[in-house]
């Protein structure tokens, strides 16, 4: 799975396509099977995705000092290779799962 995500993340268009398809699938599941409206599921997904993005960003980051490649004029603690495309895919996978779980739990809480 990790190798697949790394290979897809090499292309910007492939990354965008994977993110859009996974998002559409998660929203379709929530709308069709759990009874949420499209607008509500999009709003909830947007919030979940951004919160999880900030949780995923620190994983696997090596600073420029650790990598031994400090760019002149930049902060030495800045990431050497942040791998943002991979993190977008991982965030989408986790956010889609969380959306389905949250949408399934919301009716039980009376909201």
PyMOL commands that set and color helices and strands:
alter all, ss='L'
color gray80, all
select helices_A, chain A and resi 2-8+12-34+38-56+64-67+84-109
alter helices_A, ss='H'
color red, helices_A
deselect
rebuild
show_as cartoon
